[in-house]
Amino acid sequence: MANVEFEKLFKNYGDVKAVQNFNLNIQDGEFIVLVGPSGCGKSTTLRMIAGLEDITSGLIYIDKKVVNKVHPKNRDIAMVFQNYALYPHLSVQDNISFGLRAQKLPKLEVKERVLEAADTLGLQELLARRPGELSGGQKQRVAMGRAIVRNPKVFLFDEPLSNLDAKLRHKMRAEMKKLHKKVGTTTIYVTHDQIEAMTLADRIVIMKDGLIEQVGTPNEVYKKPNNVFVASFIGTPAMNFIEGEVTNISNSRSYITLKDRTVLEINKNNFKNGQKIILGVRPEDINVKINKEKLDKDTINLNAEISVIEPMGHETVIICESKLGELTGKVESNIKLKENMVVNLNIRQDQVYCFDKNSEKRI
């Protein structure tokens, strides 16, 4: 195992800045997930660690040793790709042992390592099969077996579950978590799927346009997003945003006027008069009330018309039209709702996020 450190890492393709000023310290045994939309630079960063991409500038350390000029095969890393990259003419056993045999290790040691990896990943009954006889999940486990059998300092995963169906992705996430707990190898995992990031990571690195937007535990990036982008990217369905302007500040309270002229009283005084504000509300924090139920005090109360209902089994997602625009909420599945029904959306002050409109940073 090893720690991995990035110092002022840049990667340019001509005038295109794929990765910009990337600084990060990954601790020994940590499971780090790089997440962000397509083109944000996460896979490029992973490939620079592996030595598959040249570095424009900056340094990468593995175990406090600069590896910029170290050949990929000498970096003591193992990478699992999105397309598995298995040899179709070789058996599962030969695919897993390929790297070990290339190192000319003793046959007995190779066999012991392969059997140990097969036992860890539940591949004992598949060792004689070829990739064409395996399911997608089985192929993924073979690819993982080929990685762990080498006992590398660092695992690199490049969207390894993206080709699997939803049920199998869920199962493989659980298997990967168990594997990391058992093996404990430093792991850097790339995905565009925020659910994978939230469920697997010790810490999440959220990227956009080659830049790091925030680094934190899953709970930190969810509860304390640095900016509008992070707030909108983490969470399903996405956070609702409402624009407003600070029109008065008195003692420890600020008054924000929304575009429908509703005035919201916030228990904060770190605003400026005239400041343009974006209010963020997560769908699960919207309390949907029907049948003229009693409204809570110190809340935003909006009448809205349901335009879309999405049953999810244990809960129902509703999309509503209001004077403040489209808003998404969640309700328990046993609540009976119909499209075009008018409901009241009740939002508590302490569940509202505030962002400066110009900088989009959280206030």
N, C-alpha and C positions, 0 to 999 in steps of 0.2 A: 504494500500500500504506500501511498505518497500524497503529499500536498501538491497542488498545482497553483501557480500564480501567473497572472497576466499583468504586464506593466506597459501602459500607454500603447496598446496594440492597435495598429491601423492596417487595413487592407483596401487597396484601391485597384479598380479595373479601369485604367485610363482616367477619365474624369469622374467616374462613379466611385463614391466612397462606400464600400460595402460594410466595413467595420470601422468605427471611429472612437479613438481614445478609450479603448476597452480596458478597464482596470478591475481586477477581481482576485481574491485570495480564497482558494478552496482548501478546506482542511482535510487532513488525512481521514479517509473513511467516509467522507461526506457524500451525500447524494444530491447533486446539483442539477436542476432542470433549466435549460435555456428555452424560453417560450416567446412567441411573438408571431405576427402575421407573416405571410410569405414575403420573402425579399428583405427581411429585417436584419439578416447577417448571421443568424444563429448557426446554420449549417456550415457557412464559411469559417466561422470561429472554430467549430469542431474539427474541420478539415485542416486548419492551421496547427491545432494541437497534434493531430495525427501525422503532420508533415506532408499532407497531400496538397496543400496550398502554400505557396511562398508568402512570407510576411513582408509587407511594405515597410513597416517600421514598428519598433517596440520589441518587447522580450516575452518569451514564455519560459517559465521555470517548471521542471518536474523534480521534486525532491531537492529544491534549491539549486538545481543545475540548469543553466540555460541550454535549451534544446533547439534553438532556431536553426542551427546548421547540422543537427544530428539526423542521420538517415532514419526514415520511418521505422525500419525493422529493428533499430537499436534504441528506440525510445521506451521500450517495455510497456507498450499500450496494446489493447485489443479493441477492435472496432466492430460493431454490429450494424449492418446497413439495412436500409428500408427494404431492399429487394432480396435480402438473405445472402446472396452471392455464394450459393452452394455449387459444388461441382456435380452436375447431373449424372455423370457416369460412375461416380464413386458411391459406396455405401455410406450410411450414416456414420458408422465407426470410422471409416477412412476419411470422411469429411471432418470429423471432430479431431482426428489425430494428425491431419495434414501438416499443420504448423510444427508439431512436435517432431514428426518424421523429417521435416525439412531441416530441423536443428540437429538431426542425427543423434537423438537421445536413445539410450538403450531400449530395446524392444519391450522388456518387462516393465520399465518405468512408464513408457507410452501406454501400454495396456492398462496399468493400474490407474493412471490419470484419466483415461477415457472411461473406464468403468465407474470411477468415482463421480465424474461429471454426469454420466448417464444416470446414475443412481440419484443424484441431486435433482435432475430435471425430469425424471420419470421416463427415460428413453431406453431402458434396458431391453424392452421387447422389440425395439425398432432398429437395433444396431445393424442388422443385415439388409435392411431396406434401402432403396435409392430415393432421392428427393422426389421423383415423379410419383412415388407411391405414398407420399405424405400429405397431410392436410396443411393448411396455412399455419395453424398454431404449432404443429409438429415441426415444420420447417424452421419456424422462429426459434423453437427450443434447441434445435440442432445448431443454428447459428450462434445462439447464446452458449451452447456447450463448447463449440470451437473456441469461443472467447475465454471462458473461465478455465478451460483445461490448461491454458498457458500460464495461469497464476500471474497475470500482469500487475503492474503497479496501478494502472488506471484503465477503467472501462469507458469506452465512448459508444453511445447509442444514437444513431441518426434516424429518428422517426421510425423505430422498429415495429410499431404496432399499426401503422397507418393502412396497411393492406388487409387487415383483419376486420371481420364484422363486429358489430357493437358488443354482442355477448362474449365473443372470444377475446376482444380487447379488454373487457372487464376482468375476465379470468386471467389473462396474461399479466395485467397490472398487478394482481394479487400475487402471482408467481414471482414476478420481478422483485416485489417488495420482500417476499420471503427469502429470495435468493440473496438480496443485498444484506439482509439481516444475518444470514448464515455466513456469507463469504466476507462481507465487510470491506470490499475493495472500493476505493475512491471512484465515483461514477459521475460522468457528465452526460446528460441525456438531452437530446434536442427534440422538440415537438411544437406543433402549432395548436395542439389540443390542450386547453386550459384545465380540463378535468384530469388528464394525465399528470399535468404539472402539479395540481393541487393534491392529488392522492399519493404521488410518488416522492415528491421532493422534501429534503430537509430545508433547503432554501431554493427560492425561485428567482431567476434572473429574467426580467421582462425587458425585451428589446423592441426598438422601433427605429427604422431607418439607420441601422448600424450602431445606434447608441443604446446604452443601458438606461432605461427609464426608472427602474427600481430593483433593488435586491432585498429579499426578506423571506421570512417563513411564510408558508401558505396563509396562516392567520393574519400576519402583518400586512401582506399585500391586499388581502381582502378587507380587513377592518380599517387600515390606514393607508389608502392609496395615495401616492405622491401627487398625482395629477389626473386630469380628465381621461387621458388615454388609458392609464392603468385601471382606473375605476370602471371604464367601459369595457375593457378587455377581460377583466377577471370577474366572473359571476355569470350565471345562466338562469333566466334571461338577463340581458345586459341592463345596467343601471339606467334609470330614467333621469333626464336632465331638464331643468326648468330655469329659464333666465329671469333675472330680476336686477334691481338697482337699490343700493343703500340710500335711503331718503332721510334718515334721521338716526342719530346715536345719542342715547341718554343713559347716563350712569353705566351700568354693565350690560345694557341691552341695545340691540341694533334693530332697526326697522327696515325691512326689505320689501319694496313694492314690486309685485309681479306684473306681467304684461296685461292681466285682466283687471288690474288696479287693486287686487287683493294685497293687503299689507300683512306681512309675516313678521312676528316678533321673535328674535333670536337671542338666546342668552349668551351673547358674545359681544365684545367691544373692540375686537382687533380688526375692524373694518374702517374704511374712510368714507365720508359723505360723498355721494355721487359715484361710488365704486360700482362697476358692473360685475354682477355675480352670476355664477352658474350653481344652482342647487342640484345635488344628486340624491336620488332616492332609489334604493334597491327594491325590486318587485316584492320580495318577501316582507318588506317593512311597510307595505301599504295595506292598511286594514280596510277591507271591503265591507260596507254596511248596506243592508237592504231593509225594506219595510219600515223606514223612518225610525231606525234604532237611535237611541240616545247617543249623541256625539261626544267625544272626549274633549276636554278643555286643552288649551295650549297646543292645538294641532292645526295643520292645514286641512281644510275640508273642501272637497271639490265634488260637484255633481258631474257625472260622466256617463256616457252611453257605451255599453259593451258592443264592440264591433266584431271581435273574434274570440271564440272560446276554444282552448286547446286542452282536452283532457289528457292528463299524464299518468293516470292510475291513482297514485297516492295523493295527488294534488291536481289542481286545474289552473292553467295560466290563462289570464284574460287580457285582451288588448282593448283599451277604452279610448274614446275620443272625448276630450275636455276642452275648456276655454284656454288651457295652457298647452294644448297639443296632445299628441298621442302618448298614453301612459300604459305601462304593463304592470300587472299585479298578479299575485298568487293567492289562491284560496283553497281551503280543504275540499276534497273531491265530493263530500257529502252535501255541500251547499248547492242548491238548485239554482242555476242561472240560465238565462236565455239571451241570445243575441238581440240587440236593440233595447235591452232592459236598462233603465236608468238606475245607477247605484251611487252611493257616496263613498269617495275615497278619502280615508282618514289617515293622516301621516303625522307621527309624533315629531316634535322639534329635535329631540335628541337622536333621531335616526336620519337626520338630514346632513349630508356632506356639503361643504361650501368650498367653491373654487373661484379664484379670480378669473374673470372672462379673458383678460388680455394675456396673461401668462399661462393660464389653465392649471396653475398649481393650487394644491389644497391650502385653504386658509386655516 
